[in-house]
Structure formats: structure tokens, C-alpha cells
Amino acid sequence: MTAFDSRPERSRERQQTDRMTRSEAETAAVARELATTLRAGSVVLLSGNLGAGKTAFVRGLAAGLGIDPDEVSSPTFTLIHEYRGGRLTLYHVDLYRLERAATADLGLEELGVSDGVLAIEWPDRLSHGLSGATGVRIDIVNDETRAITIG
């Protein structure tokens, strides 16, 4: 089992992984590595301040799933973007502009993510937990450096 194993039945065994990155490319590389362990139905919860690199991380997930990372943009105004063409569909959700109560009726579980991966930015806005999800925390260390915690 790798440190990035996202199988819900093994989530209690998943170890926390800490990485330091010094560029968007390095952040994306960490996400590409994680993407190799994701399966249909996987959920990735991305936390961090504005500008921490959450969308850059999702671009890396896309690349790791075989999706053109240049297609990925922040869904802040669209709420949900769907990217196809890789080994799994990537659903990218940004809850930044929503209040916690508003997320209860989004139907994220009904998106059809059984065929893909659901990546959610600002998961603290969720009204309920999502079992088996992989948490990713990106902290700003300085202008270039990020501390990424997965687990």
C-alpha cells in the first residue's frame, strides 16, 4: 500500500504524507503521484488559504488521470467543472462562495462520481462529511514554498 492509497476500506491504514514544494510544477507533481492511486469514486478534499495552490494541485490530478491540465480552471463562478478524456472523469468543485447550509442541497454524492474522481476545494463549507475521502492541506510557507499534507 502506498501513502496515497485512497481506498475507503483501507482509509484507517492510510498514512499521512508531508511534502514541501517550491513551485506550481512541484505541487502538480505531488498531485500527479496521488492521482495514480485514485479509483472511480475517490474523493479528494483540498484545504488551504486563497492562493495556496489548490487549483494547481487539481491540474496535477488531471494530468495524472490523463486529462489535459491546461483545461482545468478555478470553478469559483461555475461551482462544478467536469473534465473527461482520461482514465477517469474529474469533477472539480469549488465551495468558496457558498455557506455551509447551501451545500446540503448540492447533491455532490449524486454527481455520478462513481465513474470518476471528485476534487472539492474549500471542504470546510460542506454540511456533512464524505466517508473515505482523502484530505489534502496546502499551507503557504512563503511566496514560493508550500507545505502539503495528504492523509
N, C-alpha and C positions, 0 to 999 in steps of 0.2 A: 504494500500500500504506500502511495506517495503522500507527502504532506498536504497535497492539494486534493486528495480524494474527496469527491463530493457526494458519494453515495449516501442517501439518507440513513440506510440501515447501519452504516459504519460511522455516522457523524460523531458519535461519542468517542470514537477512537481517533478522530482527526486531530492532528497536532497543529498547534499554532506555528505559523511561519512568519518571521520578520525579515524584511528586506529594506535596504536603503537604495534609492535610485537618484541619479543626478541629472536626468533629462527625461523628456516625454518618451523618447525612444526606449530608454531603460524601463520606464514604467510600463510601456506597452509590451516589452519583452516578458516581464513578470506575468502579465495577463495572458500572453500567448501560451506560456507554460501552464498556467491554470486551465486554460481552455482545452488542453489535451486530455484533461481528466474529466471534463464535463460530459454529461449524458443527457438525453432527452428528459426533460422535466427538472433539470437543475435550476436552482435559483441562486443568484449572486446579489448580495446586499452591499451597496457601496456607500460608505460614510466618509465624510471629510468636509472641511470648510470650502467655501467658494474658491475656485482657482487651485484646489489641491491636486487635481488631475483625474477626477472620476471619469470624465468623458474620454480622456486619453487612455485610461485603463480599458474602457469599453471598446475603443478602437483596437486595442491589443487582443481583447476577447474575440472580436470579429475576425481579425487576421488568423488567430489560432483555430477558428472554426471554418476557415476557408472563404470568408466574406471580405470583399474589398474594404479595408479600413477607411479609405477616403470617403466612402458613402456615409459613414457614421458622423452624426452631428448631435449637438445637445438638443434633446427633445423638450426643452423648457416650455416652449409655447405650444407644442403639439401634444405633449404628455406622453404619447407612446409612438415609437418608431419600430417598424418591423423590417428586418433585413434577411433576405433569402439568398440562396445560391451557394451556401457552404454545406458542410456535412450535417449541420443543424441550423434551424432558423434562430435568429437572435431577436428577442423582444427587449427593447431598451426603453425604460420608463423613468421619468424624472418627476418626483413628487414635490419639488421645491416650492411651488406656488400653491400647494394645497394645504388645507388644515387637516388635522388628524381625522376628524369626523367625516370629512368629504371622501376619504379613501375607502371607507367601508363599502360604498356602493360602486366601486370601480370594476369589480369582477375580475381582478387580476388572475384569480385561480381559473377563470373560465376563458382566458385568452387563447386557449389551445396550446399552452406551453408544453403539453405532453410531446409535441414534435420538435421542441427546441429548448433554448436557454432563456430564462428571464433575468435580466440585469436591472436592478432597481436602485436609482440614485435617491438619496435622502430617505432611507427606510425608516427613520425615526418618525416620519409622518404617517406610517401605516397604523391603522386602528387595531391590528391584530398581528400576531407573529406568523411566520411561514415556516413550518417544520422542515427540517433537513436543509435549510438554506446555508450557504457559505458566506460568512461575513468578511468583508474587505474594508479595512480602515486605512485611509490615506491621510497622513499628517504632514503639514508643511514644516520643514525644519528651517529652511532659508529659501531665497529666491530660486535656487536650482535643485535643492535636495528634498526628497520626500521619504518618509518612513512609512512603509506599507506593512500592515499586519493582516494576515489571512488566517482564518480559523474560527 
